[in-house]
Amino acid sequence: MSATANLHRASSVILLRPAQPQGFEVFIAHHPDQPPLLGERNSFPGGSIQKSDRTQAVLRRCRGLSGEKARKILSAHLAPSEALGFWIAAIRTLFQDVGVFYAITENGEPAGLDAELNARLLQARTARRDGAQDFPALMERENLFCDAAKLAYFSHWQTAADVSRGFEMRFFLAAMRDDQTPIASATERTHGSWLAPDRALQLFGRGELPMAFATFASLRTLADFGNVESVLKEFHPKFT
């Protein structure tokens, strides 16, 4: 059995937005009452991959990236469905955790602009907190598609296979949607902060924002960039 066989595969999304008067900020979620990813409760939104993230039902509900291209981007020994499952899990957990939904309609329009659809999505997130939500069924019912093209692959982190809750984590980057706001209707157990990478690193250095090394290293890499556009220019994969 390989070392990675003992690891929980997971995805995490680094949301980016412009800051005023210059620079950019990232969204860091705080989970005081939930098991943290990679050992810390201050992290980027994300969660473990589920079997439903790589079923044909949900793979058919993905646009902007094929399984073969996803496998090529990850450069990993994964089946196409497993590779694309990292993107789907990233979109699903971001929606479930902080209410930001990278989904499009059949016509390619961003989902969530219609008030009635927004209300149904909020109801679906509430059902998920009660353990009732089925993400593939939600996508099918609303005729929505995961907008994988909006997520840029960023990095790969792995904890030791023999530690408790070891993770194989894939990090993604995404520019914050103009029509949505994180945490607007999130669970009471979850809140978050927008911070410039340099500011987050300062808080970490003072012991005020504990984080896992993968989170720290990601912030340190991002601190070298001046704006959202320069980050995405560097890391956004060419899907075509």
LINHU-V687424 format. One line per field, one symbol per residue. burial: 1 if it has 24 or more other C-alpha atoms within 12 Angstrom, else 0. A space follows every 10 residues. Layout:
burial: ???
This chain:
burial: 0000001111 1111111100 0011111111 1000011101 1111111111 0111100111 1111111011 1011000001 1111111111 1111111111 1111100001 1100001000 1101110000 0001110110 0111111111 1111111110 0000011111 1111111001 1110111001 1111111111 1001000011 1101111110 0110111100 1100111000
